[in-house]
Amino acid sequence: MMLYFIIASLIFLVIHYRFYWKVSGGNRFQDTTPFFISHRGFKAVYPENTINAFKHAEEVGFHWIELDVVVTNDGHVVCSHNFDLEKETDGFGYIYNLNKSNVNSVITTHSSNPSEEFHIPELIDVFEVINKNTKVNIEVKSPYAGDLSTARALSRIMHMLPKNRLIISSFNPFVILYFKLFHRGVVTGFLYQNIEYLWFVNWIHPSYIHPRVDLIDQELISFARLRNLGINAWTVNNIPAIEWCKSNNIDGIITDLEIVK
């Protein structure tokens, strides 16, 4: 009899977890919506994911910035969208195979001023220079689903970061689960660019969903409202799409453009 009770209880818990969950209201930001998030910093003027791009985003009025992080071979968390250095710098090789000193030595430039040189910053250094009120969406990169190396490295320095100003986001659902397990209360965002991946949300229960903007429709909005999920859309780079997001009460707009009043 006891065995049947335990099995029935487990089934009930699984069904409740899967079908009747709702995000706690305290696990989302209460900013006036929509809040505009500068995509990898203001990269129209400076190279993406550099301190200059982040500072310029603040200067033109952004209170949110989005950045990407990758771990180096010696465990440092640096800001880069790409794992390989060839795409945006004069360096060669993969960041996760190189030490921090090697990554810091590479140079990136911007078409607006090709003579000016910039470097890949360490995440800790970014928080030393940005405004103390600026909120940050940290996208954790991973080359495949089972890779949690960047997540673990970021976890080790979370005590040095302002958790009340962070969203930890990733395309990797296991990264979201990792931070929900080891950093309870941290705000998370699940990124996806294919509607088939939305089913993960029913199991990982992020604070926000971060869909590609063209995937958002009224059905998705209704689903998010039912679960108390926030929606941060990416990458919204034209005025009609921004106005549509505003009229449909999308929480966050991740953009390469300036803020649209």
C-alpha positions as CSV (number, residue, x, y, z in Angstrom):
1,M,0.0,0.0,0.0
2,M,2.8,2.4,0.9
3,L,4.5,1.7,-2.4
4,Y,1.4,2.6,-4.3
5,F,1.1,5.8,-2.3
6,I,4.7,6.7,-3.1
7,I,4.3,6.0,-6.8
8,A,1.0,8.0,-7.0
9,S,2.7,10.9,-5.2
10,L,5.6,10.9,-7.6
11,I,3.2,10.9,-10.6
12,F,1.2,13.7,-9.1
13,L,4.4,15.8,-8.5
14,V,5.6,15.2,-12.1
15,I,2.3,16.1,-13.6
16,H,2.1,19.2,-11.4
17,Y,5.6,20.2,-12.2
18,R,5.1,19.8,-16.0
19,F,1.6,21.2,-16.5
20,Y,0.7,23.5,-13.6
21,W,3.8,25.6,-12.9
22,K,4.1,29.3,-12.8
23,V,7.0,31.7,-12.5
24,S,7.2,33.5,-9.2
25,G,6.5,37.2,-9.5
26,G,9.6,38.0,-7.5
27,N,11.8,36.3,-10.1
28,R,11.3,38.9,-12.8
29,F,12.4,42.5,-13.1
30,Q,9.7,45.1,-12.4
31,D,11.2,47.6,-14.8
32,T,8.8,49.8,-16.9
33,T,8.3,47.8,-20.1
34,P,9.5,47.6,-22.6
35,F,13.1,47.8,-21.5
36,F,15.6,48.2,-24.2
37,I,18.7,45.9,-24.1
38,S,21.8,46.9,-26.1
39,H,22.8,43.8,-28.0
40,R,26.5,43.1,-27.3
41,G,26.8,46.8,-26.4
42,F,26.4,49.6,-28.9
43,K,28.2,47.9,-31.8
44,A,27.3,50.5,-34.4
45,V,30.2,52.6,-33.1
46,Y,32.5,50.1,-31.2
47,P,33.4,46.4,-31.7
48,E,30.7,44.2,-30.0
49,N,31.3,42.8,-26.5
50,T,34.0,45.4,-25.7
51,I,34.0,47.8,-22.8
52,N,33.8,50.8,-25.1
53,A,30.6,49.3,-26.7
54,F,29.1,48.8,-23.3
55,K,30.0,52.3,-22.0
56,H,28.7,53.9,-25.2
57,A,25.4,52.0,-24.8
58,E,25.0,53.7,-21.4
59,E,25.9,57.1,-22.9
60,V,23.1,56.9,-25.4
61,G,20.5,56.0,-22.7
62,F,20.5,52.2,-22.3
63,H,19.9,50.9,-18.8
64,W,20.4,47.3,-20.0
65,I,23.2,45.6,-21.9
66,E,23.5,42.1,-23.3
67,L,26.8,40.4,-23.6
68,D,28.2,36.9,-24.3
69,V,30.7,35.0,-22.2
70,V,33.1,32.1,-22.9
71,V,35.6,30.5,-20.6
72,T,39.3,30.4,-21.3
73,N,41.5,27.3,-20.8
74,D,42.7,28.7,-17.4
75,G,39.2,29.3,-16.2
76,H,38.6,33.1,-16.8
77,V,35.2,34.3,-18.1
78,V,35.7,36.6,-21.1
79,C,33.2,38.5,-23.3
80,S,32.9,37.0,-26.8
81,H,30.1,35.8,-29.0
82,N,32.4,33.5,-30.9
83,F,34.6,30.6,-29.6
84,D,37.1,31.1,-32.4
85,L,39.1,34.2,-32.6
86,E,39.4,34.4,-36.4
87,K,35.9,35.8,-36.9
88,E,36.4,39.1,-35.2
89,T,40.0,39.6,-34.2
90,D,43.6,39.2,-35.5
91,G,44.0,36.1,-33.3
92,F,43.9,32.4,-34.1
93,G,42.4,29.4,-32.3
94,Y,39.5,28.7,-29.9
95,I,39.1,30.7,-26.7
96,Y,38.5,27.6,-24.6
97,N,42.0,26.2,-25.7
98,L,43.8,29.5,-24.9
99,N,44.8,31.1,-21.6
100,K,43.5,34.5,-20.6
101,S,46.8,36.2,-21.5
102,N,46.6,34.9,-25.0
103,V,43.0,36.1,-25.4
104,N,43.8,39.5,-24.0
105,S,46.6,40.0,-26.5
106,V,44.4,39.8,-29.6
107,I,43.1,42.9,-31.3
108,T,39.8,43.8,-32.8
109,T,38.8,46.9,-34.7
110,H,35.7,48.6,-35.9
111,S,34.9,49.8,-39.4
112,S,34.1,53.3,-38.1
113,N,37.7,53.8,-36.9
114,P,39.9,50.9,-38.1
115,S,43.0,52.5,-36.6
116,E,41.7,52.2,-33.1
117,E,42.4,48.9,-31.3
118,F,40.3,47.1,-28.8
119,H,40.6,43.9,-26.7
120,I,38.4,41.2,-25.4
121,P,37.5,42.1,-21.8
122,E,37.2,39.8,-18.8
123,L,33.6,39.9,-17.4
124,I,34.8,41.0,-14.0
125,D,36.4,44.1,-15.6
126,V,33.2,45.0,-17.3
127,F,31.4,45.3,-14.0
128,E,34.2,47.5,-12.7
129,V,33.5,50.2,-15.3
130,I,29.8,50.1,-16.1
131,N,27.3,52.2,-14.2
132,K,26.3,50.6,-10.9
133,N,22.6,50.7,-11.9
134,T,23.1,49.1,-15.3
135,K,21.5,45.7,-15.6
136,V,23.2,43.0,-17.6
137,N,21.9,40.0,-19.6
138,I,24.8,37.5,-19.6
139,E,24.4,35.0,-22.4
140,V,26.4,31.8,-21.5
141,K,27.8,30.2,-24.6
142,S,28.4,26.4,-24.9
143,P,29.6,24.5,-28.0
144,Y,27.2,21.6,-27.3
145,A,24.4,20.7,-24.8
146,G,26.5,18.7,-22.4
147,D,29.2,21.4,-22.1
148,L,28.8,23.4,-18.8
149,S,32.4,24.7,-18.6
150,T,31.5,28.3,-19.1
151,A,28.5,27.9,-16.7
152,R,30.8,26.5,-14.0
153,A,33.4,29.2,-14.4
154,L,30.7,31.9,-14.2
155,S,29.2,30.2,-11.2
156,R,32.6,30.5,-9.4
157,I,32.5,34.3,-9.7
158,M,28.8,34.8,-9.1
159,H,29.6,36.0,-5.5
160,M,31.5,38.9,-7.1
161,L,28.6,40.0,-9.4
162,P,25.4,42.0,-8.6
163,K,22.8,39.2,-8.8
164,N,20.0,41.7,-8.5
165,R,21.0,43.2,-11.8
166,L,21.5,40.0,-13.9
167,I,19.7,37.8,-16.3
168,I,21.6,34.6,-17.0
169,S,20.5,33.4,-20.4
170,S,21.5,30.6,-22.7
171,F,20.4,28.5,-25.7
172,N,21.5,25.5,-23.6
173,P,18.6,24.3,-21.3
174,F,21.1,22.6,-19.0
175,V,22.8,25.9,-18.3
176,I,19.5,27.3,-17.1
177,L,18.9,24.2,-14.9
178,Y,22.5,24.6,-13.6
179,F,21.9,28.1,-12.4
180,K,18.5,27.4,-11.0
181,L,20.0,24.6,-9.0
182,F,23.1,26.2,-7.7
183,H,22.0,29.9,-7.6
184,R,18.5,29.8,-6.4
185,G,16.6,33.1,-7.1
186,V,18.8,34.2,-10.0
187,V,16.8,35.4,-12.9
188,T,17.2,33.2,-16.0
189,G,16.2,33.5,-19.7
190,F,15.9,30.6,-22.2
191,L,17.0,31.6,-25.7
192,Y,15.6,29.8,-28.7
193,Q,15.4,30.3,-32.5
194,N,13.2,27.4,-33.4
195,I,9.7,27.0,-32.0
196,E,10.3,23.2,-31.5
197,Y,12.6,24.0,-28.6
198,L,9.8,25.8,-26.6
199,W,8.9,22.5,-25.0
200,F,12.0,22.8,-22.8
201,V,10.4,25.7,-21.0
202,N,7.8,23.3,-19.4
203,W,10.7,21.5,-17.7
204,I,13.3,24.1,-16.9
205,H,10.9,27.0,-15.8
206,P,13.0,30.0,-16.7
207,S,12.1,33.5,-15.6
208,Y,12.0,34.7,-19.2
209,I,11.8,33.3,-22.6
210,H,14.0,34.9,-25.2
211,P,12.6,34.0,-28.6
212,R,13.7,35.3,-32.0
213,V,11.3,38.1,-32.6
214,D,9.6,36.6,-35.7
215,L,8.6,33.6,-33.5
216,I,6.4,35.7,-31.3
217,D,2.6,35.5,-31.9
218,Q,-0.5,35.8,-29.8
219,E,-0.5,32.2,-28.9
220,L,3.1,32.5,-27.5
221,I,2.1,35.7,-25.6
222,S,-0.9,33.9,-24.1
223,F,1.2,31.0,-23.0
224,A,3.8,33.3,-21.4
225,R,1.1,35.3,-19.5
226,L,-0.5,32.1,-18.3
227,R,2.9,30.9,-16.8
228,N,3.9,34.4,-15.7
229,L,6.9,34.2,-18.0
230,G,8.5,37.4,-19.2
231,I,9.3,37.7,-22.9
232,N,12.6,39.4,-24.1
233,A,12.7,39.4,-28.0
234,W,15.8,39.3,-30.1
235,T,17.2,40.8,-32.3
236,V,14.7,43.6,-33.0
237,N,16.3,45.8,-35.6
238,N,13.5,47.6,-37.4
239,I,11.0,50.2,-36.2
240,P,7.8,48.4,-37.2
241,A,9.0,45.3,-35.2
242,I,9.9,47.5,-32.2
243,E,6.4,49.2,-32.3
244,W,4.7,45.8,-32.5
245,C,6.6,44.6,-29.5
246,K,5.7,47.7,-27.6
247,S,2.0,47.4,-28.5
248,N,2.0,43.8,-27.4
249,N,3.6,44.5,-24.0
250,I,6.8,42.5,-24.7
251,D,9.0,42.9,-21.7
252,G,12.4,43.4,-23.2
253,I,13.6,44.4,-26.6
254,I,17.1,43.3,-27.5
255,T,18.4,45.5,-30.3
256,D,21.3,46.9,-32.2
257,L,19.5,50.2,-32.7
258,E,19.1,53.2,-30.4
259,I,16.2,53.4,-28.0
260,V,12.9,54.1,-29.7
261,K,10.7,56.3,-27.5
